[in-house]
Amino acid sequence: MPFERVEKLSQKTSEQQRQSFNYAAVVTSSQAPHTNSQGNLEVPQFHHNFAQIPVRSTNLPIQAKLTIEQPADRTTHSVEKTSTYSPYTQIFRSNSTRQQTDSSSIIQLAAYKALKPINGINMEVAINHEGNKIEIEDLTKSDKPVGKLSGYIEYEIDEDNSLRLNHFEAQPAGTGLGTLLMNVFAQFAVNNKFRVIYVNNPALTAMGAYEAFGGIPSRPDTHADLFKAYYEEMRATRTKHETFVQDEAKELASHEVSREKYFNPGIDKEKEAEIREKASKGHIEKHTSEDDIIRVANLKALSFNLMYDSKELLNLTGKKLAGKWTEIGQESKSKSPLSGFFSGFFSKN
C-alpha cells in the first residue's frame, strides 16, 4: 500500500478528531481539551445521584505524580509512583443526615438485570462504589451451575485534578458487563464535571476494546507521528505486525475460554483447547492483510495517549446497552422501543 494513502488516512483521522474536540489550544499531558464547539450533547444518565459521592476537597491529601515508563516495543505497561499513594478520603452522604468518612465504605449505586436471558441465564448484578473502585457484584440466581459475573474499574484523581482510569476488566465477555461498567464510570465523570477521562497504560492486547468505546488521542500530533513510525516499522519488519496479532489472538482465546467456563464450569481440557485454538485461528486469519498494519499502528500509537470525552462515552455506551440491560424496578416505566432503559433508567442531562 502506498505510504501516501497512509498519510491521507492519518490526516482524515486527525480531522475527525478535531471535529469531535476543540483542539485550537495545544493539548498537553497535564492540560485537558475543551469540550466540543457544536453545543452540549443530550446524554442519557443513570437516575441515581453520583453527586452524593464527592471527589474533590481542598483539604484532602494529594496523590503523587506518576512517572510512566514507555518501552520502545511493549506488550505490557508499568507505572512507577514517585512516592507513597495517598487515597482521597471520600465522604458519602446517605438519605439521612448521617455522614460516613470511612474511605472503605461501600455504596450500592444500583442493581441491573439483562432484559433477555443470555445462553439461558437470567443475569443480575449490582454496581458498587468503594474508595476508587467501581465493581460488579453478581446477584444472578440460576438452577444450573454457572460461574461468577465479575468486573471492576479502578480510577484515580491526580494532582492536576484529572480523572484517570487505571484498570478495567469484566467477565464473561460478550454479556455487556464491560459496557455497563464503562457507562456507570462515564456517568460518574459527567456528574462530577470531568470533561475527559485519561487512560493510564492500557495493555496493547486490549486496545481494540478501548478504541471500540470511542477512545481518541489526547495529543493528535504526537499520535500522528507515532502512527507513521509504527506503520513504517511494521512494513519493514512484518513479524512485528504478526506478533501483535498473535498476542491479540491469545488474549481473545482466553476470554472465549472464560466465557465458556462461566456457562459450562465443567468443561474438560480437550474442549478448552478446542475453543482456544478456534478463537485464536479465527482472529489471525482476519488480520493477515497489509491493510491491517494500519489498524495495528493506530492502536499502538493510541496506547500512549488514550482518552475519552466523558459525555461521548456516556452516550455511546448508553446506546450499546439499550434493550439489553435495565435497572431493576424500572422495566415497565416506558412503552417505547427502549422500554426500561432510557425512561427511568436515565434522565436527560
Rosetta silent file (secondary structure, phi, psi, omega in degrees, C-alpha in Angstrom):
SEQUENCE: MPFERVEKLSQKTSEQQRQSFNYAAVVTSSQAPHTNSQGNLEVPQFHHNFAQIPVRSTNLPIQAKLTIEQPADRTTHSVEKTSTYSPYTQIFRSNSTRQQTDSSSIIQLAAYKALKPINGINMEVAINHEGNKIEIEDLTKSDKPVGKLSGYIEYEIDEDNSLRLNHFEAQPAGTGLGTLLMNVFAQFAVNNKFRVIYVNNPALTAMGAYEAFGGIPSRPDTHADLFKAYYEEMRATRTKHETFVQDEAKELASHEVSREKYFNPGIDKEKEAEIREKASKGHIEKHTSEDDIIRVANLKALSFNLMYDSKELLNLTGKKLAGKWTEIGQESKSKSPLSGFFSGFFSKN
SCORE:     score description
SCORE:     0.000 S_00000001
   1 L     0.000  128.883 -179.389    0.000    0.000    0.000 S_00000001
   2 L   -60.691  143.555 -177.116    1.485    3.399   -0.945 S_00000001
   3 H   -67.609  -24.248  178.919    2.503    5.446    2.020 S_00000001
   4 H   -58.216  -35.877  179.345    0.568    8.422    0.585 S_00000001
   5 H   -65.467  -36.457  178.522   -2.628    6.530    1.429 S_00000001
   6 H   -65.654  -42.574  179.999   -1.486    6.167    4.995 S_00000001
   7 H   -63.616  -40.120  178.662   -0.799    9.901    5.245 S_00000001
   8 H   -63.664  -41.252  178.294   -4.256   10.698    3.858 S_00000001
   9 H   -63.264  -42.280  179.560   -5.833    8.325    6.379 S_00000001
  10 H   -62.643  -42.107  179.401   -3.854    9.927    9.186 S_00000001
  11 H   -66.120  -39.957  179.432   -4.954   13.397    8.074 S_00000001
  12 H   -64.560  -42.821  179.151   -8.577   12.267    7.803 S_00000001
  13 H   -62.695  -44.267  179.655   -8.462   10.719   11.258 S_00000001
  14 H   -61.991  -38.483  179.730   -6.939   13.869   12.752 S_00000001
  15 H   -66.317  -40.462  177.444   -9.651   15.984   11.109 S_00000001
  16 H   -63.298  -38.240  178.839  -12.389   13.763   12.519 S_00000001
  17 H   -67.076  -37.819  179.416  -10.844   14.101   15.973 S_00000001
  18 H   -67.867  -29.475  177.291  -10.727   17.890   15.643 S_00000001
  19 H   -71.916  -29.430  179.637  -14.425   17.879   14.764 S_00000001
  20 H   -80.208  -32.916 -179.382  -15.167   15.941   17.951 S_00000001
  21 L  -126.956  157.012  172.496  -12.989   18.164   20.150 S_00000001
  22 E   -90.648  101.959 -177.957  -11.826   21.734   20.030 S_00000001
  23 L   -99.235   24.644  179.378   -8.088   21.321   19.586 S_00000001
  24 L   -61.414  -36.481  176.573   -7.442   25.012   18.994 S_00000001
  25 L   -86.351  148.166  178.582   -5.499   25.034   22.213 S_00000001
  26 L   -68.660  129.587 -179.455   -2.394   22.902   22.485 S_00000001
  27 L   -96.380  124.191  176.685   -3.172   19.710   24.377 S_00000001
  28 E  -116.741  174.610 -177.919   -0.515   18.534   26.778 S_00000001
  29 L   -65.719  -20.275 -178.067   -0.437   15.629   29.184 S_00000001
  30 L  -111.527   10.713 -177.474   -1.445   17.935   32.035 S_00000001
  31 E  -129.715  115.650 -178.582   -3.994   20.086   30.175 S_00000001
  32 L   -75.508  146.716  176.981   -7.435   18.759   29.271 S_00000001
  33 L   -71.756  162.114  174.936   -9.009   19.835   25.958 S_00000001
  34 E   -76.158  162.573  174.456  -12.104   21.999   25.854 S_00000001
  35 L   -69.525  166.643 -173.979  -15.477   20.491   25.148 S_00000001
  36 L   -67.797  159.082 -172.422  -16.629   20.474   21.537 S_00000001
  37 L   -92.320    7.358 -175.222  -17.772   23.672   19.880 S_00000001
  38 L   -99.670   17.278  178.573  -21.019   22.242   18.488 S_00000001
  39 L    94.978  169.212 -177.927  -23.076   22.712   21.646 S_00000001
  40 L   -73.880  139.220  176.089  -23.940   20.455   24.518 S_00000001
  41 L   -80.499  146.084  171.016  -24.818   16.867   23.771 S_00000001
  42 L   -88.038  106.035 -171.798  -28.047   15.424   25.109 S_00000001
  43 L  -114.776  130.873  177.233  -26.679   12.473   27.005 S_00000001
  44 E   -68.059  147.205 -177.738  -28.730    9.858   28.879 S_00000001
  45 E  -132.682  149.013  168.705  -27.890    9.483   32.545 S_00000001
  46 E   -65.936  143.952 -176.336  -28.491    6.948   35.285 S_00000001
  47 L   -78.968  -14.150  178.746  -31.024    8.364   37.685 S_00000001
  48 L   -71.743  152.968 -166.164  -29.010    7.537   40.787 S_00000001
  49 L   -98.205   98.957  176.508  -27.131   10.507   42.130 S_00000001
  50 H   -70.869  -17.212 -179.640  -23.369   10.330   41.748 S_00000001
  51 H   -64.066  -16.445  176.690  -23.219   13.877   43.056 S_00000001
  52 H   -75.850   -4.513  179.241  -23.571   12.325   46.500 S_00000001
  53 L  -111.264   86.381 -177.826  -20.059   10.941   46.092 S_00000001
  54 L   -61.087  144.238  179.854  -17.754   13.978   46.387 S_00000001
  55 L  -125.480    1.553  179.960  -14.454   13.635   44.610 S_00000001
  56 L  -133.028  142.725  171.602  -12.784   16.937   45.351 S_00000001
  57 L  -162.265  135.908 -179.314  -11.757   18.690   48.535 S_00000001
  58 L   -71.269  -13.866 -178.619   -9.056   21.247   49.203 S_00000001
  59 L   -96.621    3.989 -175.529   -8.348   19.500   52.498 S_00000001
  60 L   -89.614  151.338  176.236   -7.665   16.106   51.015 S_00000001
  61 L   -65.788  148.450 -176.836   -4.228   14.573   50.552 S_00000001
  62 L  -102.043  137.147  179.127   -2.889   14.768   47.023 S_00000001
  63 L   -72.653  146.614  177.316   -1.680   11.751   45.115 S_00000001
  64 L   -65.714  146.440  178.829    1.909   11.677   43.977 S_00000001
  65 L   -67.827  147.918 -176.887    2.525   12.426   40.318 S_00000001
  66 E   -91.948  142.919  168.931    3.079    9.413   38.103 S_00000001
  67 E  -110.492  117.735 -173.582    6.162    8.604   36.123 S_00000001
  68 E  -101.173  122.340  176.571    5.166    6.462   33.170 S_00000001
  69 E   -82.064  133.990  179.725    7.669    4.085   31.637 S_00000001
  70 L  -129.026   86.398  179.050    7.261    3.715   27.861 S_00000001
  71 L   -61.857  156.596 -177.209    9.417    0.924   26.424 S_00000001
  72 L   -62.367  -43.523 -178.961   10.110    1.049   22.706 S_00000001
  73 L  -132.609   93.951 -168.836    8.240   -2.177   21.917 S_00000001
  74 L  -110.447  147.856  170.218    5.914   -3.037   24.733 S_00000001
  75 L  -115.873  -14.804  173.077    3.310   -5.676   25.325 S_00000001
  76 L  -134.626  166.573 -177.254    2.676   -4.590   28.903 S_00000001
  77 L  -130.323  150.796  179.251    2.889   -1.247   30.634 S_00000001
  78 E  -132.474  151.773  177.434    4.077   -0.218   34.063 S_00000001
  79 E  -123.616  126.635  178.985    3.526    2.804   36.276 S_00000001
  80 E  -110.040  122.811  179.581    6.095    3.861   38.829 S_00000001
  81 E   -91.719  138.267 -175.219    4.919    6.182   41.585 S_00000001
  82 L   -80.032  -14.426  174.831    7.470    8.617   42.929 S_00000001
  83 L  -154.218  177.170 -176.185    6.072    8.437   46.450 S_00000001
  84 L   -65.839  135.579 -179.640    3.501    6.583   48.519 S_00000001
  85 L   -70.884  131.289  175.025   -0.063    6.883   47.234 S_00000001
  86 L  -113.447  105.493 -176.225   -2.422    8.797   49.487 S_00000001
  87 L   -66.869  150.102  173.567   -6.029    7.949   48.581 S_00000001
  88 L   -67.610  132.564  174.461   -8.697   10.613   48.582 S_00000001
  89 L   -80.032  122.460 -176.536  -10.862   10.327   51.682 S_00000001
  90 L   -96.989  141.749  174.675  -14.440   10.105   50.425 S_00000001
  91 L  -111.707  113.382 -177.441  -17.459   11.476   52.308 S_00000001
  92 E  -100.820  126.649  179.050  -20.590    9.525   51.413 S_00000001
  93 E  -102.995  121.905  177.528  -23.972   11.092   52.139 S_00000001
  94 L   -88.760 -174.253  178.314  -26.885    8.722   52.584 S_00000001
  95 L   -66.567  -23.358  176.603  -30.568    9.693   52.516 S_00000001
  96 L   -87.715 -177.023 -178.761  -30.292   10.500   56.194 S_00000001
  97 L   -86.957   -4.676 -177.855  -28.115   13.253   57.643 S_00000001
  98 L   -69.220  138.600  178.597  -25.507   10.784   58.869 S_00000001
  99 E  -115.689  143.014  177.876  -22.116   11.101   57.199 S_00000001
 100 E  -116.226  133.260 -179.284  -19.513    8.428   56.792 S_00000001
 101 L  -111.715    2.132  178.769  -15.857    9.295   56.433 S_00000001
 102 L   -74.325  117.986 -176.448  -14.503    5.773   56.140 S_00000001
 103 L   -68.375  -10.730  179.557  -12.944    5.507   52.647 S_00000001
 104 L   -92.725    1.371  179.919  -13.678    1.793   52.634 S_00000001
 105 L   -61.056  141.225 -179.052  -17.468    2.340   52.825 S_00000001
 106 E  -105.060  127.004  175.448  -19.389    0.577   50.065 S_00000001
 107 E  -109.414  125.770  173.038  -22.175    2.364   48.207 S_00000001
 108 E   -87.276  113.896 -177.023  -24.504    0.291   46.021 S_00000001
 109 E   -72.465  -45.253  178.371  -25.224    2.562   43.075 S_00000001
 110 E  -174.906  168.354  175.455  -27.960    0.408   41.535 S_00000001
 111 E  -119.694  144.528 -173.878  -28.870   -3.142   40.539 S_00000001
 112 E  -134.177  158.030  174.463  -29.418   -4.250   36.943 S_00000001
 113 E  -139.133  150.673  174.763  -30.650   -7.229   35.007 S_00000001
 114 E   -70.762  135.761 -177.684  -30.324   -8.409   31.430 S_00000001
 115 L   -69.664  -25.417  177.159  -33.628   -7.904   29.592 S_00000001
 116 L  -129.954  147.757  176.782  -33.263  -11.278   27.898 S_00000001
 117 L   -58.966  140.518  176.523  -31.616  -14.483   29.118 S_00000001
 118 E  -106.557  112.774 -173.323  -28.046  -14.873   27.882 S_00000001
 119 L    52.616   39.257  177.357  -27.466  -18.514   26.967 S_00000001
 120 L    82.888    0.825 -177.983  -30.448  -19.364   29.145 S_00000001
 121 E  -107.263  125.795  175.435  -29.170  -17.430   32.197 S_00000001
 122 L   -85.221   96.358 -172.670  -31.156  -14.506   33.666 S_00000001
 123 L   -81.938  137.473  174.408  -28.244  -12.314   34.721 S_00000001
 124 E  -138.003  139.791  179.086  -28.492   -9.780   37.541 S_00000001
 125 E  -142.144  159.604  167.365  -25.761   -7.621   39.028 S_00000001
 126 E  -113.312  149.157  174.038  -25.265   -4.729   41.419 S_00000001
 127 E  -110.117  118.225 -177.939  -22.755   -1.967   40.774 S_00000001
 128 E  -110.476  151.402  177.253  -20.938   -0.892   43.926 S_00000001
 129 E  -120.908  120.845  179.385  -18.614    2.026   44.597 S_00000001
 130 E  -137.155  118.547 -178.005  -15.887    1.620   47.198 S_00000001
 131 L    58.540 -122.318  178.004  -12.998    4.055   47.517 S_00000001
 132 L  -106.037   36.711 -175.898  -11.593    4.485   43.996 S_00000001
 133 E  -135.390  131.066  173.736  -13.175    1.316   42.670 S_00000001
 134 E  -112.103  119.351 -167.159  -16.457    0.675   40.828 S_00000001
 135 E  -133.239  147.671  176.154  -17.189   -3.042   40.948 S_00000001
 136 E   -84.375  134.189  171.282  -19.730   -5.617   39.790 S_00000001
 137 E  -114.428  125.021 -177.016  -21.436   -7.807   42.399 S_00000001
 138 E   -76.580  121.821  177.243  -23.047  -10.945   40.993 S_00000001
 139 L  -113.836    7.776 -174.729  -26.730  -11.301   42.016 S_00000001
 140 L   -65.660  135.108  173.710  -27.604  -13.994   39.472 S_00000001
 141 L  -118.851  125.544 -175.715  -29.676  -16.946   40.661 S_00000001
 142 L  -140.559  143.970  177.275  -29.726  -19.981   38.417 S_00000001
 143 L   -74.654  -23.620  179.698  -30.913  -23.572   38.669 S_00000001
 144 L  -100.830  150.493  179.965  -27.945  -24.734   36.615 S_00000001
 145 L   -66.703  129.430  176.936  -24.327  -24.426   37.737 S_00000001
 146 L  -137.751  169.763  177.931  -22.632  -21.323   36.327 S_00000001
 147 L   -80.102 -152.982 -176.874  -19.548  -19.297   37.071 S_00000001
 148 L  -120.150  131.643  172.972  -19.382  -15.823   38.597 S_00000001
 149 L   -75.755  134.181 -176.794  -20.052  -12.493   36.881 S_00000001
 150 E  -151.981  164.213  176.464  -17.271  -10.093   37.749 S_00000001
 151 E   159.363  155.122  177.822  -15.567   -6.888   36.733 S_00000001
 152 E  -161.710  160.150  171.681  -14.309   -3.593   38.063 S_00000001
 153 E  -122.727  129.969  170.952  -12.835   -0.218   37.202 S_00000001
 154 E  -108.990  136.188 -177.784  -10.109    1.370   39.283 S_00000001
 155 E  -136.844  172.657  174.698   -9.514    5.091   38.866 S_00000001
 156 E  -149.689  160.245  173.894   -7.633    7.960   40.430 S_00000001
 157 E  -118.502  114.236 -171.932   -7.751   11.740   40.535 S_00000001
 158 L   -84.731 -177.295 -174.567   -4.254   13.136   40.130 S_00000001
 159 L   -68.109  -16.165  175.159   -2.710   16.371   41.416 S_00000001
 160 L   -90.147    8.584 -178.791   -3.844   18.183   38.258 S_00000001
 161 L    62.914   35.757  176.771   -7.441   17.234   39.126 S_00000001
 162 L  -102.263  141.820  177.675   -7.627   14.902   36.128 S_00000001
 163 E   -89.527  127.026 -175.671   -9.656   11.690   36.199 S_00000001
 164 E  -129.022  130.008  176.763   -7.596    8.675   35.161 S_00000001
 165 E   -87.935  121.915 -177.321   -8.693    5.109   34.533 S_00000001
 166 E   -98.267  -33.070 -177.332   -6.071    2.704   35.858 S_00000001
 167 E  -154.794  142.953 -179.183   -7.672   -0.704   35.315 S_00000001
 168 E  -148.577  128.389  175.131  -10.741   -2.120   33.606 S_00000001
 169 E  -157.576  153.339  177.552  -11.968   -5.692   33.215 S_00000001
 170 E  -155.489  137.843 -179.362  -15.250   -7.617   33.018 S_00000001
 171 E  -139.058  144.515    0.582  -16.072  -11.310   32.673 S_00000001
 172 L   -82.777  160.279 -179.830  -17.505  -13.177   30.897 S_00000001
 173 L   -67.817  154.113  174.327  -17.007  -11.479   27.543 S_00000001
 174 L    79.590   10.267 -179.210  -19.945  -10.780   25.268 S_00000001
 175 L  -105.185   -8.544 -178.925  -22.510  -10.214   28.042 S_00000001
 176 L    90.590    1.337 -178.309  -22.471   -6.395   28.084 S_00000001
 177 H   -67.055  -37.564  177.996  -20.943   -6.138   31.559 S_00000001
 178 H   -63.332  -42.105  178.653  -17.934   -4.178   30.317 S_00000001
 179 H   -64.904  -40.146  177.931  -20.220   -1.697   28.577 S_00000001
 180 H   -61.691  -44.946  178.285  -22.345   -1.379   31.725 S_00000001
 181 H   -61.408  -44.728 -178.884  -19.282   -0.633   33.846 S_00000001
 182 H   -66.831  -33.304  177.653  -17.995    1.971   31.401 S_00000001
 183 H   -65.625  -44.277  178.241  -21.430    3.596   31.275 S_00000001
 184 H   -63.146  -40.988  179.788  -21.538    3.916   35.065 S_00000001
 185 H   -66.028  -39.947  177.916  -17.981    5.287   35.095 S_00000001
 186 H   -63.900  -39.235  177.252  -18.842    7.819   32.370 S_00000001
 187 H   -62.844  -42.174  176.543  -21.868    8.922   34.411 S_00000001
 188 H   -57.593  -44.512 -179.513  -19.607    9.343   37.428 S_00000001
 189 H   -65.179  -46.420 -177.865  -17.258   11.520   35.336 S_00000001
 190 H   -63.810  -45.846 -177.498  -20.025   13.678   33.854 S_00000001
 191 H   -67.021  -24.690  177.827  -21.785   14.270   37.170 S_00000001
 192 L  -101.074   14.599  170.906  -18.504   15.306   38.782 S_00000001
 193 L    64.206   33.119  168.885  -17.676   17.608   35.838 S_00000001
 194 L   -89.814  112.793 -176.069  -14.703   15.712   34.449 S_00000001
 195 L   -71.266  -32.810  179.866  -14.800   16.579   30.752 S_00000001
 196 E  -132.502  159.575  175.036  -12.362   13.859   29.785 S_00000001
 197 E  -121.561  120.493  176.309  -11.127   10.547   31.153 S_00000001
 198 E   -90.127  146.838  179.960   -7.459    9.674   30.636 S_00000001
 199 E  -111.715  119.756 -179.755   -6.427    6.020   30.457 S_00000001
 200 L   -85.997  119.941  168.647   -3.172    5.068   32.167 S_00000001
 201 L    49.787   57.863  177.556   -1.079    2.403   30.459 S_00000001
 202 L   -68.067  141.622  177.347   -3.675    0.287   28.651 S_00000001
 203 L   -65.634  137.278 -177.851   -2.480   -3.188   27.688 S_00000001
 204 H   -59.207  -36.725 -177.612   -1.807   -3.411   23.963 S_00000001
 205 H   -69.091  -13.238  179.520   -3.830   -6.613   23.643 S_00000001
 206 H  -104.743    2.822 -174.095   -6.898   -4.721   24.939 S_00000001
 207 H   -63.494  -32.330  177.523   -6.555   -1.664   22.726 S_00000001
 208 H   -59.202  -41.127  179.099   -9.169   -2.856   20.264 S_00000001
 209 H   -68.510  -42.936  178.811  -11.750   -2.849   23.063 S_00000001
 210 H   -60.570  -42.314  179.945  -10.642    0.564   24.341 S_00000001
 211 H   -66.281  -36.182 -178.998  -10.946    2.034   20.839 S_00000001
 212 H   -63.059  -23.599  176.072  -14.395    0.477   20.392 S_00000001
 213 L   -84.364    7.191  177.147  -15.596    2.596   23.323 S_00000001
 214 L    93.573   22.428  179.415  -14.646    5.736   21.383 S_00000001
 215 L   -63.576  138.646  179.206  -11.086    6.226   22.624 S_00000001
 216 E  -133.883  160.734  179.325   -9.211    9.096   20.957 S_00000001
 217 E   -75.642  137.825  175.715   -5.681   10.522   21.286 S_00000001
 218 L   -75.997  -21.844  179.035   -5.153   13.318   23.798 S_00000001
 219 L  -129.003   88.920 -174.523   -2.284   14.610   21.633 S_00000001
 220 H   -57.083  -40.309 -178.420   -3.243   14.255   17.939 S_00000001
 221 H   -65.500  -44.050  177.021    0.094   15.484   16.569 S_00000001
 222 H   -62.646  -40.721  179.024    2.068   13.052   18.728 S_00000001
 223 H   -60.175  -43.383 -179.291   -0.352   10.314   17.759 S_00000001
 224 H   -62.456  -40.873  179.345    0.203   11.004   14.050 S_00000001
 225 H   -65.673  -44.007  179.526    3.985   10.813   14.463 S_00000001
 226 H   -65.028  -41.096  179.480    3.791    7.559   16.413 S_00000001
 227 H   -57.694  -48.054 -178.870    1.353    6.092   13.909 S_00000001
 228 H   -64.270  -39.961 -179.542    3.693    6.759   10.984 S_00000001
 229 H   -64.706  -45.206  178.910    6.681    5.389   12.871 S_00000001
 230 H   -65.675  -38.576 -179.714    4.866    2.166   13.809 S_00000001
 231 H   -62.517  -48.225 -179.701    3.495    1.789   10.295 S_00000001
 232 H   -62.619  -40.756 -179.385    6.924    2.102    8.694 S_00000001
 233 H   -62.144  -45.095 -176.907    8.449   -0.263   11.260 S_00000001
 234 H   -75.385  -26.755  174.192    5.858   -2.987   10.667 S_00000001
 235 H   -70.907  -34.375  179.931    6.021   -2.665    6.897 S_00000001
 236 H   -76.849  -34.877 -179.242    9.776   -3.101    7.090 S_00000001
 237 L  -127.997   90.943 -173.100    9.559   -5.970    9.609 S_00000001
 238 H   -64.058  -23.073 -179.771    6.325   -7.876    9.087 S_00000001
 239 H   -63.937  -25.574  178.576    6.992  -10.163   12.043 S_00000001
 240 H   -67.095  -40.250  175.896    6.267   -7.225   14.375 S_00000001
 241 H   -66.649  -44.019 -179.247    2.757   -6.991   12.994 S_00000001
 242 H   -61.164  -40.456  179.500    2.339  -10.764   13.139 S_00000001
 243 H   -63.701  -41.818  178.685    3.474  -10.847   16.777 S_00000001
 244 H   -60.269  -47.882 -178.847    0.964   -8.163   17.738 S_00000001
 245 H   -63.458  -39.080  178.618   -1.890  -10.050   16.067 S_00000001
 246 H   -64.663  -39.982  177.641   -0.807  -13.311   17.723 S_00000001
 247 H   -64.914  -41.502  175.150   -0.791  -11.644   21.141 S_00000001
 248 H   -58.927  -44.058 -178.166   -4.281  -10.287   20.465 S_00000001
 249 H   -61.490  -41.173  178.289   -5.396  -13.774   19.425 S_00000001
 250 H   -62.745  -42.199  179.582   -4.115  -15.310   22.671 S_00000001
 251 H   -65.659  -44.373  178.003   -5.980  -12.721   24.725 S_00000001
 252 H   -60.920  -43.008  179.467   -9.173  -13.222   22.737 S_00000001
 253 H   -61.400  -39.368  178.420   -8.883  -17.001   23.104 S_00000001
 254 H   -63.239  -39.878  178.002   -8.521  -16.637   26.880 S_00000001
 255 H   -65.860  -38.742  179.644  -11.709  -14.556   27.007 S_00000001
 256 H   -65.994  -38.444  177.308  -13.569  -17.136   24.945 S_00000001
 257 H   -65.750  -43.162  179.285  -12.461  -19.920   27.294 S_00000001
 258 H   -62.275  -39.415  178.022  -13.525  -17.862   30.338 S_00000001
 259 H   -62.145  -46.048 -179.308  -16.902  -17.243   28.740 S_00000001
 260 H   -64.505  -38.103 -179.854  -17.422  -20.955   28.085 S_00000001
 261 H   -67.033  -29.507  177.265  -16.337  -21.825   31.624 S_00000001
 262 H   -64.960  -48.943 -176.620  -18.944  -19.442   33.022 S_00000001
 263 H   -78.400  -26.710 -179.676  -21.801  -21.173   31.212 S_00000001
 264 L  -136.723   78.017 -174.433  -20.286  -24.652   31.477 S_00000001
 265 L   -57.256  -21.388 -174.582  -17.974  -24.804   34.515 S_00000001
 266 L   -95.977   17.599 -178.188  -17.216  -28.480   33.976 S_00000001
 267 L   -63.384  144.519 -178.473  -15.637  -28.333   30.511 S_00000001
 268 L   -87.898  173.210 -176.051  -12.613  -30.574   30.111 S_00000001
 269 H   -65.855  -31.263  178.854   -9.156  -29.575   28.898 S_00000001
 270 H   -65.083  -44.351  178.043   -9.760  -31.008   25.444 S_00000001
 271 H   -65.570  -40.340  178.465  -12.805  -28.775   24.940 S_00000001
 272 H   -60.785  -44.387  179.321  -10.915  -25.818   26.350 S_00000001
 273 H   -64.242  -35.914  179.313   -8.056  -26.374   23.898 S_00000001
 274 H   -65.538  -43.725  178.691  -10.539  -26.619   21.036 S_00000001
 275 H   -64.149  -43.266 -178.834  -12.162  -23.292   21.952 S_00000001
 276 H   -62.893  -45.047 -178.168   -8.791  -21.633   22.353 S_00000001
 277 H   -65.859  -42.730 -179.175   -7.497  -22.869   19.004 S_00000001
 278 H   -63.425  -45.868 -178.959  -10.654  -21.888   17.120 S_00000001
 279 H   -65.957  -43.601 -178.920  -10.759  -18.362   18.549 S_00000001
 280 H   -64.960  -46.940 -178.869   -7.055  -17.765   18.030 S_00000001
 281 H   -62.983  -40.854 -179.883   -7.011  -19.103   14.481 S_00000001
 282 H   -62.523  -41.423 -179.839  -10.093  -17.079   13.518 S_00000001
 283 H   -66.668  -44.740 -178.798   -8.575  -13.824   14.748 S_00000001
 284 H   -62.793  -41.454 -179.669   -5.243  -14.366   12.999 S_00000001
 285 H   -64.062  -30.479 -179.571   -6.945  -15.235    9.701 S_00000001
 286 H   -78.251  -14.719 -172.185   -8.945  -11.996    9.829 S_00000001
 287 L  -128.685   48.548 -179.898   -5.861   -9.845   10.358 S_00000001
 288 L  -106.162  -12.327 -175.126   -3.230  -11.004    7.881 S_00000001
 289 L   -74.744  162.294  178.551   -3.599   -8.347    5.178 S_00000001
 290 L   -66.863  -29.740  177.557   -1.263   -5.439    4.707 S_00000001
 291 L   -60.452  -28.204 -177.937   -4.177   -3.111    5.423 S_00000001
 292 H   -68.391  -18.457  175.951   -4.251   -4.471    8.969 S_00000001
 293 H   -60.531  -35.608  178.174   -0.882   -2.829    9.583 S_00000001
 294 H   -62.219  -45.743  179.091   -2.769    0.483    9.600 S_00000001
 295 H   -59.024  -47.779 -176.749   -5.111   -0.807   12.328 S_00000001
 296 H   -67.880  -41.213  178.366   -2.265   -2.075   14.482 S_00000001
 297 H   -60.522  -40.311  178.635   -0.147    1.073   14.017 S_00000001
 298 H   -64.931  -43.529 -179.414   -3.115    3.166   15.111 S_00000001
 299 H   -65.446  -41.952  179.270   -3.732    1.039   18.219 S_00000001
 300 H   -62.988  -43.467  179.742   -0.076    1.098   19.230 S_00000001
 301 H   -66.064  -41.349 -178.009    0.097    4.878   18.846 S_00000001
 302 H   -64.440  -29.173 -177.223   -3.201    5.377   20.676 S_00000001
 303 L   -64.154  -18.867 -178.877   -1.989    3.366   23.664 S_00000001
 304 L   -87.444  -16.443 -177.913    0.452    6.172   24.543 S_00000001
 305 L  -152.953   56.107 -175.095   -2.143    8.958   24.791 S_00000001
 306 E   -88.683  135.478  174.951   -5.605    7.445   25.112 S_00000001
 307 E  -151.296  169.289  175.754   -8.553    9.382   26.496 S_00000001
 308 E  -126.767  144.616  163.674  -12.357    9.639   26.297 S_00000001
 309 E   -77.031  118.824 -171.960  -14.763   12.537   26.035 S_00000001
 310 H   -57.669  -43.959 -178.981  -16.892   11.722   29.102 S_00000001
 311 H   -69.487  -37.098  177.349  -20.216   12.709   27.511 S_00000001
 312 H   -64.865  -40.203  178.340  -19.416   10.892   24.283 S_00000001
 313 H   -64.322  -41.920  178.542  -18.541    7.759   26.263 S_00000001
 314 H   -62.110  -43.294 -178.934  -21.787    8.024   28.225 S_00000001
 315 H   -66.393  -45.969 -177.686  -23.790    8.439   25.030 S_00000001
 316 H   -64.589  -47.357 -178.523  -22.072    5.594   23.164 S_00000001
 317 H   -68.348  -32.728  176.950  -22.303    3.064   25.988 S_00000001
 318 H   -62.619  -41.122  178.213  -25.923    4.035   26.637 S_00000001
 319 H   -66.528  -38.463  179.997  -26.808    3.219   23.039 S_00000001
 320 H   -65.803  -32.392 -176.392  -24.958   -0.098   23.225 S_00000001
 321 H   -84.149  -20.143 -174.661  -26.861   -1.087   26.364 S_00000001
 322 L   -54.785  128.153  179.444  -30.314   -0.077   25.121 S_00000001
 323 L    80.141    1.644 -178.071  -32.628   -3.074   25.026 S_00000001
 324 L  -116.302  -46.493  178.829  -30.064   -5.332   26.698 S_00000001
 325 E  -126.911  148.831  177.454  -29.710   -4.264   30.338 S_00000001
 326 E  -144.628  157.123  176.760  -32.043   -2.283   32.587 S_00000001
 327 E   -74.221  135.018 -179.336  -32.137   -1.116   36.169 S_00000001
 328 L   -63.475  128.745 -178.624  -34.168   -3.470   38.350 S_00000001
 329 L    98.586   -7.230 -177.751  -37.538   -1.909   39.157 S_00000001
 330 L  -113.009    9.036 -170.710  -37.556    0.357   36.088 S_00000001
 331 L   -64.119  -35.070 -170.334  -38.621   -2.180   33.439 S_00000001
 332 L  -106.190   19.242 -176.004  -42.230   -1.063   32.960 S_00000001
 333 L   -88.024    0.116  178.780  -41.924    2.697   33.121 S_00000001
 334 L  -147.648  145.072  177.284  -41.882    3.199   29.365 S_00000001
 335 L  -106.271   11.042  179.961  -43.678    1.712   26.364 S_00000001
 336 L   -76.037  169.206  176.659  -41.131    2.977   23.869 S_00000001
 337 L   -58.228  -21.908  179.486  -38.798    0.677   21.878 S_00000001
 338 L  -100.791   34.630 -176.533  -36.190    1.486   24.552 S_00000001
 339 L   -52.440  133.386  175.633  -38.537    0.341   27.309 S_00000001
 340 L    80.099    4.228 -179.008  -36.910    0.009   30.703 S_00000001
 341 L  -120.553  -68.852 -177.350  -33.707    1.729   29.723 S_00000001
 342 L   -76.834  -29.760  179.178  -33.822    5.427   28.873 S_00000001
 343 E   -89.512  117.350 -178.229  -37.085    6.056   30.698 S_00000001
 344 L    88.544  -51.650  177.502  -36.497    5.873   34.423 S_00000001
 345 L   -64.233  -42.124 -179.479  -33.097    4.256   33.957 S_00000001
 346 E  -121.198  157.427  166.739  -31.783    7.500   32.502 S_00000001
 347 E  -131.609  151.331 -176.309  -32.737   11.130   32.721 S_00000001
 348 E   -69.973  146.408 -179.233  -31.644   13.796   30.300 S_00000001
 349 L   -74.853    0.000    0.000  -28.643   15.858   31.227 S_00000001
